[in-house]
């Protein structure tokens, strides 16, 4: 088997275990915070939000640094660093005795993150360019699988073996990612860049043929994550508003929350392959416009069934957008700066995870739950129009 295919399969399992490890802790974090002595409801909400978001905040700051180091030292080393580092930090979270220790370790977890973006960059640099869209979509399916299965597995394990034991199991998953990376992934053809050759941030963008397009794609990444995050704080409450007489509201909300991942899982590889044939930009624009229509339709949903059906359709767009963005970033940047570009892109992804819930909470407090869907559609519309204008300028410049 060709080495890039072995790498792709290995990275797929590494990303699956990493996605599982990160997401399976999320459902019971508030319960763990409560177990550490925070019992006041308002303080519990504040601490839970802070402990959840600080990982993304720190990751957004350090991702460009890890991307730069990946270009200099190689992506495999960054995969080993991320999987081992996160495994150790999550292992230590099982032993905390107060909420400040947990906050510090969650911040440290953000500092050690970066497995999935470096896996994307490694796959992008190893696979044939004409198959990059399909390959990046395949890696995305591993992350999606982890995000779908993680909360279910985490909730089950928390009930079965206790909260602290889940941290031990999670660290074992990350150790598995480390072993897969160490023994199976072979990074070939990567020319390590010396410290003297390293470009500054300004020089990175000056070296790009279309810097405006790259920045617009970064913003699109932020908006894609914002779409997921803006709904998170209000989804369960909105489902309860739609179905006030249903008893198992937590289960129904969980299904509605997870269902886009199911359709994204099946659509991502097929749409990635289609993007390789007809152009990733066409897939991206079609997915963005579908997202606008679906979010507007969700604001008019009158039952949990309608909301679930619309979110199932949304999964087809979600499965296409991020791989399309990454394929375009790969196409319009050189191998010398791929790690830096993917690092910057990951920072915008993490920022979307922080900004999205803030927008959702703020809009729902002012105008109600339905306006969150409308506001999200407006943000996607503005981004789509701006990206289309930048794309047309690029085409005009190329023609000239």
One Martini backbone bead per residue (centre of mass of N, CA, C, O) as a GRO file, in nm:
protein
  400
    1UNK     BB    1   0.098   0.035   0.020
    2UNK     BB    2   0.080   0.349   0.013
    3UNK     BB    3   0.193   0.583   0.234
    4UNK     BB    4  -0.053   0.785   0.223
    5UNK     BB    5  -0.264   0.568   0.299
    6UNK     BB    6  -0.151   0.490   0.572
    7UNK     BB    7  -0.167   0.774   0.690
    8UNK     BB    8  -0.471   0.817   0.657
    9UNK     BB    9  -0.563   0.582   0.838
   10UNK     BB   10  -0.405   0.666   1.091
   11UNK     BB   11  -0.524   0.952   1.119
   12UNK     BB   12  -0.816   0.869   1.147
   13UNK     BB   13  -0.780   0.723   1.422
   14UNK     BB   14  -0.646   0.956   1.572
   15UNK     BB   15  -0.892   1.155   1.539
   16UNK     BB   16  -1.104   0.980   1.672
   17UNK     BB   17  -0.970   0.960   1.956
   18UNK     BB   18  -0.950   1.264   1.999
   19UNK     BB   19  -1.251   1.335   1.971
   20UNK     BB   20  -1.344   1.151   2.197
   21UNK     BB   21  -1.173   1.266   2.429
   22UNK     BB   22  -1.281   1.561   2.422
   23UNK     BB   23  -1.609   1.508   2.415
   24UNK     BB   24  -1.660   1.308   2.671
   25UNK     BB   25  -1.631   1.541   2.898
   26UNK     BB   26  -1.849   1.766   2.850
   27UNK     BB   27  -2.126   1.661   2.983
   28UNK     BB   28  -1.979   1.649   3.301
   29UNK     BB   29  -1.843   1.916   3.390
   30UNK     BB   30  -2.057   2.043   3.579
   31UNK     BB   31  -2.051   1.799   3.778
   32UNK     BB   32  -1.752   1.828   3.854
   33UNK     BB   33  -1.768   2.114   3.962
   34UNK     BB   34  -1.973   2.040   4.185
   35UNK     BB   35  -1.784   1.826   4.323
   36UNK     BB   36  -1.568   2.073   4.390
   37UNK     BB   37  -1.796   2.297   4.540
   38UNK     BB   38  -1.997   2.416   4.321
   39UNK     BB   39  -2.346   2.507   4.403
   40UNK     BB   40  -2.416   2.760   4.287
   41UNK     BB   41  -2.589   2.819   4.004
   42UNK     BB   42  -2.441   3.073   3.891
   43UNK     BB   43  -2.150   2.972   3.947
   44UNK     BB   44  -2.171   2.710   3.783
   45UNK     BB   45  -2.217   2.842   3.508
   46UNK     BB   46  -1.962   3.016   3.503
   47UNK     BB   47  -1.747   2.791   3.543
   48UNK     BB   48  -1.828   2.608   3.308
   49UNK     BB   49  -1.783   2.815   3.081
   50UNK     BB   50  -1.484   2.879   3.148
   51UNK     BB   51  -1.369   2.584   3.134
   52UNK     BB   52  -1.457   2.538   2.841
   53UNK     BB   53  -1.333   2.806   2.690
   54UNK     BB   54  -1.023   2.820   2.767
   55UNK     BB   55  -0.918   2.613   2.568
   56UNK     BB   56  -0.988   2.780   2.308
   57UNK     BB   57  -0.837   3.039   2.374
   58UNK     BB   58  -0.551   2.918   2.391
   59UNK     BB   59  -0.552   2.777   2.113
   60UNK     BB   60  -0.581   3.039   1.942
   61UNK     BB   61  -0.298   3.152   2.028
   62UNK     BB   62  -0.100   2.882   1.967
   63UNK     BB   63  -0.146   2.767   1.676
   64UNK     BB   64   0.063   2.931   1.505
   65UNK     BB   65   0.310   2.820   1.656
   66UNK     BB   66   0.268   2.520   1.582
   67UNK     BB   67   0.268   2.568   1.275
   68UNK     BB   68   0.558   2.675   1.260
   69UNK     BB   69   0.691   2.422   1.388
   70UNK     BB   70   0.594   2.222   1.170
   71UNK     BB   71   0.760   2.349   0.935
   72UNK     BB   72   1.040   2.297   1.084
   73UNK     BB   73   0.996   1.981   1.227
   74UNK     BB   74   0.722   1.862   1.169
   75UNK     BB   75   0.410   1.696   1.201
   76UNK     BB   76   0.460   1.442   1.368
   77UNK     BB   77   0.570   1.584   1.620
   78UNK     BB   78   0.298   1.736   1.677
   79UNK     BB   79   0.128   1.483   1.721
   80UNK     BB   80   0.289   1.375   1.962
   81UNK     BB   81   0.265   1.626   2.142
   82UNK     BB   82  -0.048   1.639   2.159
   83UNK     BB   83  -0.124   1.350   2.258
   84UNK     BB   84   0.060   1.342   2.509
   85UNK     BB   85  -0.015   1.609   2.644
   86UNK     BB   86  -0.324   1.560   2.674
   87UNK     BB   87  -0.303   1.293   2.829
   88UNK     BB   88  -0.166   1.410   3.083
   89UNK     BB   89  -0.368   1.638   3.153
   90UNK     BB   90  -0.621   1.456   3.181
   91UNK     BB   91  -0.509   1.275   3.401
   92UNK     BB   92  -0.476   1.512   3.613
   93UNK     BB   93  -0.789   1.586   3.634
   94UNK     BB   94  -0.857   1.344   3.835
   95UNK     BB   95  -0.689   1.504   4.096
   96UNK     BB   96  -0.855   1.730   4.163
   97UNK     BB   97  -0.976   1.963   4.445
   98UNK     BB   98  -1.032   2.221   4.263
   99UNK     BB   99  -1.138   2.460   4.032
  100UNK     BB  100  -0.860   2.594   3.973
  101UNK     BB  101  -0.711   2.342   3.877
  102UNK     BB  102  -0.899   2.283   3.637
  103UNK     BB  103  -0.856   2.550   3.488
  104UNK     BB  104  -0.550   2.518   3.446
  105UNK     BB  105  -0.565   2.243   3.288
  106UNK     BB  106  -0.748   2.350   3.057
  107UNK     BB  107  -0.541   2.555   2.960
  108UNK     BB  108  -0.314   2.343   2.910
  109UNK     BB  109  -0.476   2.189   2.695
  110UNK     BB  110  -0.467   2.421   2.487
  111UNK     BB  111  -0.150   2.419   2.465
  112UNK     BB  112  -0.152   2.094   2.362
  113UNK     BB  113  -0.293   2.126   2.117
  114UNK     BB  114  -0.327   2.006   1.751
  115UNK     BB  115  -0.383   1.735   1.605
  116UNK     BB  116  -0.589   1.786   1.372
  117UNK     BB  117  -0.448   2.017   1.206
  118UNK     BB  118  -0.183   1.849   1.165
  119UNK     BB  119  -0.321   1.616   1.020
  120UNK     BB  120  -0.421   1.783   0.784
  121UNK     BB  121  -0.141   1.887   0.692
  122UNK     BB  122  -0.017   1.608   0.639
  123UNK     BB  123  -0.219   1.507   0.431
  124UNK     BB  124  -0.190   1.749   0.233
  125UNK     BB  125   0.130   1.685   0.183
  126UNK     BB  126   0.091   1.365   0.082
  127UNK     BB  127  -0.124   1.387  -0.112
  128UNK     BB  128  -0.259   1.414  -0.395
  129UNK     BB  129  -0.395   1.703  -0.511
  130UNK     BB  130  -0.648   1.566  -0.665
  131UNK     BB  131  -0.722   1.422  -0.355
  132UNK     BB  132  -0.755   1.630  -0.116
  133UNK     BB  133  -1.060   1.661  -0.065
  134UNK     BB  134  -1.116   1.367   0.009
  135UNK     BB  135  -0.904   1.335   0.238
  136UNK     BB  136  -1.008   1.567   0.425
  137UNK     BB  137  -1.292   1.447   0.454
  138UNK     BB  138  -1.207   1.186   0.595
  139UNK     BB  139  -1.089   1.323   0.846
  140UNK     BB  140  -1.356   1.462   0.928
  141UNK     BB  141  -1.512   1.198   0.995
  142UNK     BB  142  -1.350   1.132   1.249
  143UNK     BB  143  -1.429   1.381   1.410
  144UNK     BB  144  -1.735   1.339   1.392
  145UNK     BB  145  -1.745   1.066   1.533
  146UNK     BB  146  -1.628   1.167   1.801
  147UNK     BB  147  -1.851   1.383   1.859
  148UNK     BB  148  -2.088   1.181   1.865
  149UNK     BB  149  -1.970   0.952   2.066
  150UNK     BB  150  -1.850   1.096   2.313
  151UNK     BB  151  -2.099   1.188   2.487
  152UNK     BB  152  -2.222   0.904   2.510
  153UNK     BB  153  -1.974   0.767   2.640
  154UNK     BB  154  -1.933   0.964   2.877
  155UNK     BB  155  -2.211   0.928   3.011
  156UNK     BB  156  -2.190   0.620   3.053
  157UNK     BB  157  -1.921   0.616   3.220
  158UNK     BB  158  -2.007   0.805   3.449
  159UNK     BB  159  -2.232   0.605   3.552
  160UNK     BB  160  -2.046   0.342   3.575
  161UNK     BB  161  -1.736   0.464   3.693
  162UNK     BB  162  -1.721   0.763   3.703
  163UNK     BB  163  -1.577   1.066   3.662
  164UNK     BB  164  -1.267   1.018   3.709
  165UNK     BB  165  -1.236   0.762   3.526
  166UNK     BB  166  -1.273   0.905   3.250
  167UNK     BB  167  -0.991   1.036   3.243
  168UNK     BB  168  -0.834   0.772   3.215
  169UNK     BB  169  -0.965   0.674   2.952
  170UNK     BB  170  -0.895   0.924   2.783
  171UNK     BB  171  -0.584   0.899   2.809
  172UNK     BB  172  -0.574   0.623   2.661
  173UNK     BB  173  -0.672   0.726   2.386
  174UNK     BB  174  -0.430   0.925   2.347
  175UNK     BB  175  -0.214   0.705   2.362
  176UNK     BB  176  -0.314   0.562   2.107
  177UNK     BB  177  -0.253   0.797   1.919
  178UNK     BB  178   0.048   0.802   1.977
  179UNK     BB  179   0.113   0.510   1.876
  180UNK     BB  180   0.009   0.539   1.589
  181UNK     BB  181   0.199   0.772   1.512
  182UNK     BB  182   0.476   0.644   1.582
  183UNK     BB  183   0.439   0.357   1.401
  184UNK     BB  184   0.265   0.447   1.120
  185UNK     BB  185   0.369   0.729   1.064
  186UNK     BB  186   0.503   0.874   0.754
  187UNK     BB  187   0.719   1.140   0.681
  188UNK     BB  188   0.737   1.260   0.350
  189UNK     BB  189   0.898   1.528   0.178
  190UNK     BB  190   0.986   1.704   0.422
  191UNK     BB  191   1.117   2.027   0.453
  192UNK     BB  192   1.300   2.156   0.682
  193UNK     BB  193   1.291   2.463   0.850
  194UNK     BB  194   1.482   2.695   0.940
  195UNK     BB  195   1.513   2.963   1.143
  196UNK     BB  196   1.623   3.152   0.914
  197UNK     BB  197   1.377   3.077   0.705
  198UNK     BB  198   1.171   3.194   0.869
  199UNK     BB  199   0.871   3.348   0.855
  200UNK     BB  200   0.694   3.600   0.904
  201UNK     BB  201   0.375   3.693   0.918
  202UNK     BB  202   0.398   3.907   0.691
  203UNK     BB  203   0.555   3.720   0.488
  204UNK     BB  204   0.344   3.507   0.452
  205UNK     BB  205   0.132   3.701   0.312
  206UNK     BB  206   0.330   3.802   0.085
  207UNK     BB  207   0.365   3.500  -0.042
  208UNK     BB  208   0.086   3.526  -0.139
  209UNK     BB  209  -0.129   3.544  -0.413
  210UNK     BB  210  -0.413   3.553  -0.207
  211UNK     BB  211  -0.462   3.702   0.084
  212UNK     BB  212  -0.765   3.782   0.087
  213UNK     BB  213  -0.874   3.493   0.054
  214UNK     BB  214  -0.749   3.366   0.306
  215UNK     BB  215  -0.889   3.552   0.512
  216UNK     BB  216  -1.178   3.479   0.424
  217UNK     BB  217  -1.147   3.178   0.502
  218UNK     BB  218  -1.102   3.225   0.799
  219UNK     BB  219  -1.380   3.358   0.849
  220UNK     BB  220  -1.541   3.112   0.755
  221UNK     BB  221  -1.448   2.928   0.980
  222UNK     BB  222  -1.571   3.093   1.207
  223UNK     BB  223  -1.866   3.074   1.100
  224UNK     BB  224  -1.898   2.769   1.109
  225UNK     BB  225  -1.859   2.753   1.421
  226UNK     BB  226  -2.080   2.957   1.494
  227UNK     BB  227  -2.320   2.784   1.401
  228UNK     BB  228  -2.282   2.575   1.629
  229UNK     BB  229  -2.252   2.767   1.890
  230UNK     BB  230  -2.516   2.948   1.890
  231UNK     BB  231  -2.713   2.694   1.965
  232UNK     BB  232  -2.614   2.549   2.223
  233UNK     BB  233  -2.747   2.723   2.468
  234UNK     BB  234  -3.070   2.683   2.333
  235UNK     BB  235  -3.166   2.403   2.235
  236UNK     BB  236  -3.305   2.269   2.480
  237UNK     BB  237  -3.501   2.508   2.533
  238UNK     BB  238  -3.637   2.502   2.252
  239UNK     BB  239  -3.743   2.213   2.266
  240UNK     BB  240  -3.917   2.265   2.519
  241UNK     BB  241  -4.094   2.480   2.377
  242UNK     BB  242  -4.201   2.281   2.151
  243UNK     BB  243  -4.212   2.035   2.397
  244UNK     BB  244  -4.376   2.066   2.695
  245UNK     BB  245  -4.496   1.743   2.731
  246UNK     BB  246  -4.220   1.616   2.737
  247UNK     BB  247  -4.007   1.414   2.929
  248UNK     BB  248  -3.751   1.328   2.729
  249UNK     BB  249  -3.577   1.600   2.661
  250UNK     BB  250  -3.276   1.518   2.669
  251UNK     BB  251  -3.285   1.308   2.443
  252UNK     BB  252  -3.403   1.483   2.216
  253UNK     BB  253  -3.180   1.699   2.226
  254UNK     BB  254  -2.948   1.505   2.159
  255UNK     BB  255  -3.050   1.424   1.881
  256UNK     BB  256  -3.068   1.711   1.757
  257UNK     BB  257  -2.762   1.773   1.805
  258UNK     BB  258  -2.636   1.504   1.649
  259UNK     BB  259  -2.766   1.470   1.354
  260UNK     BB  260  -2.563   1.627   1.166
  261UNK     BB  261  -2.332   1.415   1.195
  262UNK     BB  262  -2.460   1.189   1.029
  263UNK     BB  263  -2.478   1.334   0.749
  264UNK     BB  264  -2.179   1.427   0.743
  265UNK     BB  265  -2.048   1.146   0.743
  266UNK     BB  266  -2.168   1.066   0.451
  267UNK     BB  267  -2.104   1.336   0.277
  268UNK     BB  268  -1.805   1.427   0.288
  269UNK     BB  269  -1.657   1.231   0.085
  270UNK     BB  270  -1.839   1.289  -0.162
  271UNK     BB  271  -1.801   1.602  -0.170
  272UNK     BB  272  -1.494   1.593  -0.189
  273UNK     BB  273  -1.484   1.444  -0.463
  274UNK     BB  274  -1.654   1.654  -0.614
  275UNK     BB  275  -1.458   1.893  -0.562
  276UNK     BB  276  -1.223   1.771  -0.732
  277UNK     BB  277  -1.395   1.803  -1.002
  278UNK     BB  278  -1.557   2.110  -0.971
  279UNK     BB  279  -1.477   2.251  -0.709
  280UNK     BB  280  -1.460   2.372  -0.389
  281UNK     BB  281  -1.606   2.650  -0.423
  282UNK     BB  282  -1.884   2.537  -0.508
  283UNK     BB  283  -1.940   2.377  -0.255
  284UNK     BB  284  -1.918   2.613  -0.055
  285UNK     BB  285  -2.141   2.801  -0.167
  286UNK     BB  286  -2.372   2.596  -0.154
  287UNK     BB  287  -2.350   2.542   0.156
  288UNK     BB  288  -2.396   2.833   0.253
  289UNK     BB  289  -2.679   2.871   0.125
  290UNK     BB  290  -2.811   2.632   0.270
  291UNK     BB  291  -2.763   2.739   0.557
  292UNK     BB  292  -2.939   2.991   0.538
  293UNK     BB  293  -3.209   2.850   0.476
  294UNK     BB  294  -3.215   2.660   0.729
  295UNK     BB  295  -3.204   2.876   0.954
  296UNK     BB  296  -3.463   3.020   0.870
  297UNK     BB  297  -3.644   2.767   0.901
  298UNK     BB  298  -3.585   2.716   1.209
  299UNK     BB  299  -3.732   2.981   1.309
  300UNK     BB  300  -4.023   2.819   1.215
  301UNK     BB  301  -4.035   2.595   1.395
  302UNK     BB  302  -4.300   2.368   1.558
  303UNK     BB  303  -4.101   2.117   1.603
  304UNK     BB  304  -3.871   1.875   1.673
  305UNK     BB  305  -3.893   1.730   1.401
  306UNK     BB  306  -3.836   1.973   1.220
  307UNK     BB  307  -3.565   2.048   1.346
  308UNK     BB  308  -3.427   1.774   1.291
  309UNK     BB  309  -3.458   1.775   0.980
  310UNK     BB  310  -3.298   2.040   0.933
  311UNK     BB  311  -3.035   1.940   1.075
  312UNK     BB  312  -2.984   1.707   0.885
  313UNK     BB  313  -2.942   1.890   0.635
  314UNK     BB  314  -2.708   2.056   0.761
  315UNK     BB  315  -2.494   1.825   0.756
  316UNK     BB  316  -2.429   1.846   0.451
  317UNK     BB  317  -2.296   2.125   0.478
  318UNK     BB  318  -2.091   2.068   0.709
  319UNK     BB  319  -1.939   1.832   0.549
  320UNK     BB  320  -1.829   2.052   0.322
  321UNK     BB  321  -1.697   2.319   0.427
  322UNK     BB  322  -1.424   2.261   0.572
  323UNK     BB  323  -1.282   2.094   0.346
  324UNK     BB  324  -1.303   2.322   0.135
  325UNK     BB  325  -1.133   2.529   0.282
  326UNK     BB  326  -0.876   2.351   0.308
  327UNK     BB  327  -0.834   2.309   0.005
  328UNK     BB  328  -0.797   2.613  -0.064
  329UNK     BB  329  -0.558   2.665   0.122
  330UNK     BB  330  -0.373   2.462  -0.018
  331UNK     BB  331  -0.386   2.585  -0.310
  332UNK     BB  332  -0.299   2.903  -0.194
  333UNK     BB  333  -0.039   2.750  -0.076
  334UNK     BB  334   0.261   2.662   0.029
  335UNK     BB  335   0.454   2.418   0.174
  336UNK     BB  336   0.620   2.619   0.357
  337UNK     BB  337   0.315   2.736   0.497
  338UNK     BB  338   0.095   2.530   0.579
  339UNK     BB  339   0.113   2.522   0.889
  340UNK     BB  340   0.052   2.820   0.937
  341UNK     BB  341  -0.224   2.833   0.795
  342UNK     BB  342  -0.358   2.607   0.968
  343UNK     BB  343  -0.310   2.754   1.236
  344UNK     BB  344  -0.479   3.005   1.177
  345UNK     BB  345  -0.740   2.852   1.116
  346UNK     BB  346  -0.766   2.728   1.400
  347UNK     BB  347  -0.801   2.993   1.549
  348UNK     BB  348  -1.073   3.065   1.413
  349UNK     BB  349  -1.219   2.815   1.512
  350UNK     BB  350  -1.194   2.877   1.816
  351UNK     BB  351  -1.333   3.154   1.805
  352UNK     BB  352  -1.607   3.038   1.717
  353UNK     BB  353  -1.646   2.876   1.989
  354UNK     BB  354  -1.669   3.149   2.152
  355UNK     BB  355  -1.865   3.345   1.991
  356UNK     BB  356  -2.122   3.180   1.943
  357UNK     BB  357  -2.240   3.154   2.238
  358UNK     BB  358  -2.252   3.461   2.285
  359UNK     BB  359  -2.458   3.523   2.064
  360UNK     BB  360  -2.681   3.328   2.150
  361UNK     BB  361  -2.724   3.444   2.435
  362UNK     BB  362  -2.773   3.744   2.358
  363UNK     BB  363  -3.010   3.713   2.154
  364UNK     BB  364  -3.205   3.551   2.341
  365UNK     BB  365  -3.226   3.774   2.561
  366UNK     BB  366  -3.353   3.989   2.363
  367UNK     BB  367  -3.548   3.800   2.131
  368UNK     BB  368  -3.504   3.502   2.147
  369UNK     BB  369  -3.462   3.195   2.003
  370UNK     BB  370  -3.535   3.249   1.696
  371UNK     BB  371  -3.320   3.482   1.651
  372UNK     BB  372  -3.067   3.306   1.639
  373UNK     BB  373  -3.114   3.186   1.357
  374UNK     BB  374  -3.132   3.456   1.205
  375UNK     BB  375  -2.857   3.573   1.290
  376UNK     BB  376  -2.689   3.342   1.169
  377UNK     BB  377  -2.784   3.382   0.875
  378UNK     BB  378  -2.673   3.671   0.845
  379UNK     BB  379  -2.375   3.605   0.891
  380UNK     BB  380  -2.351   3.405   0.652
  381UNK     BB  381  -2.436   3.605   0.431
  382UNK     BB  382  -2.209   3.809   0.465
  383UNK     BB  383  -1.979   3.607   0.414
  384UNK     BB  384  -2.067   3.511   0.131
  385UNK     BB  385  -2.054   3.784  -0.015
  386UNK     BB  386  -1.759   3.848   0.052
  387UNK     BB  387  -1.636   3.590  -0.078
  388UNK     BB  388  -1.744   3.639  -0.366
  389UNK     BB  389  -1.597   3.907  -0.417
  390UNK     BB  390  -1.311   3.796  -0.380
  391UNK     BB  391  -1.330   3.577  -0.599
  392UNK     BB  392  -1.381   3.771  -0.838
  393UNK     BB  393  -1.117   3.929  -0.808
  394UNK     BB  394  -0.934   3.687  -0.859
  395UNK     BB  395  -1.039   3.624  -1.145
  396UNK     BB  396  -0.976   3.902  -1.267
  397UNK     BB  397  -0.671   3.895  -1.210
  398UNK     BB  398  -0.613   3.633  -1.370
  399UNK     BB  399  -0.718   3.741  -1.646
  400UNK     BB  400  -0.519   3.998  -1.647
   0.00000   0.00000   0.00000
